[in-house]
């Protein structure tokens, strides 16, 4: 396919970037803290952290890890929501030459055990609110270093003491736990200040992140993202936003969790590079509290998923905020709905851009140019140095403009592969091309549009949910004979999980099924709907036809609309 999208690039956006412009993310970090020293880097619950302070604390954190004998390349997990401790730990781990393993704090013990075991994590930085989950699996793991933190740890006294007391004893948000040999986050920083930090040699080939994503096996796979992958994506995203961004002056709203690849790259890393001030929202589900926080800042950038924007638009007080400084509102992680984009434009008088990415691509692949006037229903244009093509799902033949097929991506941001899974890597990587599993097309200007998914993946509020994993868990229930999981449209989350169950024991109820799921899966994976059936549709070799079930649900939705 001809790269016709290059003709549509706004003035000043280059066709290519240099993925080796920096040797590593640590190089970018060091350049930024030197350039923006006294400016605010991250803000959380009214506590500002400057680039200088982030530099000092993350260096001490790195020195502690090195002093404890952790070796270059060792994996360290981070399990917490958006708090100031996250960037300190993140950059501390990277500066020590180690690999970051981001963990969803809401994981069940089963999910946590798989990820820490698969990544061979030597340590974990965890908010104590979730320590009870770790307690259940730590004896089965090789995790030698457990660093515990409380929500208020990086706030000044006495606010620190007050917040931690209220969280633990008034709101009772910290379930009891027993973990031996742990060390407190603030003690790590203090002890690190007393030992020397040795800056390691880090190359583009070294792993920066093991970012876990679901898969056909039902178990999450670790996408190996090298420093070169991440540097490339930062350079690519920077090339797109540079015409609008004033270095050292932007205020960025970070409501999506930093453990999610979208917020990690688009917010945490991109705007560290540009000297931006990241406002970390710990609990964006508290919409009134979120809007109150927005009112404190003259924000210029906001990233989110469709459900977040929709939630804001439907919460009292949002329309009264000051949007005069807003330059970029970007939706990703799931499809932006036209109704939401147009509502956003009416309220804010600013357009809502849409982009597209995948964990395996660090993640950004395409984004709408910043010069479009209105939402256009597409995922935008490929980034500089990124090739996207549409191929026939059966023959692999490259298709012409306007024809629908599977989107494939090639570029320096595409992952090294899946950790210890050459077969799974081989299924999605061919001759440098990554097979996205998404069905799309390219229009006459080079804009791409997603029309369907080849994969059975379900997108719940921007999070990937894989039917195999749901089915594997549900099938363990002693009263279940067969199960199929599909995604169905849902007003608030885009899609929701629905399971079709054939019972062994007719006493099994919908409530019992959902409670079982809650015990074994993160909240967003838990089925919203349960339908019991006598049998499930299957192929002649006995494979359950999820597609047939999805088609039935779509037909039902059309008849009801």
Buried (B, 14 or more C-beta within 10 A) or exposed (E): BEBBBBEBBEEEBBEEBEBEEBBBBBBBBBBBBEBBBEBBBBBBBEBBBBBBBBBBBBBBBBBBBBBBEBEEEBBBBBBBBBBBBBBBBBBBBBBBBBBBBBBBBBBBBBBBBBBBBBBBBBBBBBBBBBBBBBBBBBEEBEBBBBBBBBBBBBBEEEEBEEBBBBBBEEEEEBEEBEBEEBBBBBEBBEBBBEEEBEEBEBEBEBBBBBBBBBBBBBBBBBBBBBBBBBBBBBBBBBBBBBEBBEBBEBBBBBBBBBBBBBBBBBBBBBBBBBBBBBBBBBEBEEBEEBBEBBEEBEBBBBBBBBBBBBBBBEEEBBEEBEBEBBBBBBBBBBBBBEEBBBBBBEBBEBBBBBBBBBBBBBBBBBBBBBEBEEBBBBBBBBBBBBBBBBBEBEEEEEBEBEEBBBBBBBBBBBBBBBBEBEEBBEBBBEEEBBBBBBBBBBBEEBBBBBEEBBBBBBBBBBBBBBBBBBBBBBEEBEBBBBBBBBBBEBEEBBBBBBBBBBBEEEEBEBEEBBEBBBEBBBEBBBBBBBBBEEEBBEEEEEEBEBEBBBEBBEEEEEEEE
